[in-house]
Amino acid sequence: MDKKAKKRLEVINKKLQTLRPRLTGAKQQADDMSEIAALEKEIQDLETEAAKLKES
């Protein structure tokens, strides 16, 4: 894994650390269902990208 991929993986992990609590809070206060779906999709996309980076 090159430096660029490592840095991107760090950024992804930091972003995931902030998104997961936001998703939990959004589920507890289900005012806007589209927000929950958007957060879930963003988390899934970032996890997929992280898995691809780890494989390379």
Secondary structure, 3 states (H helix, E strand, C coil): CCHHHHHHHHHHHHHHHHHHHHHHHHHHCCCCHHHHHHHHHHHHHHHHHHHHHHHC
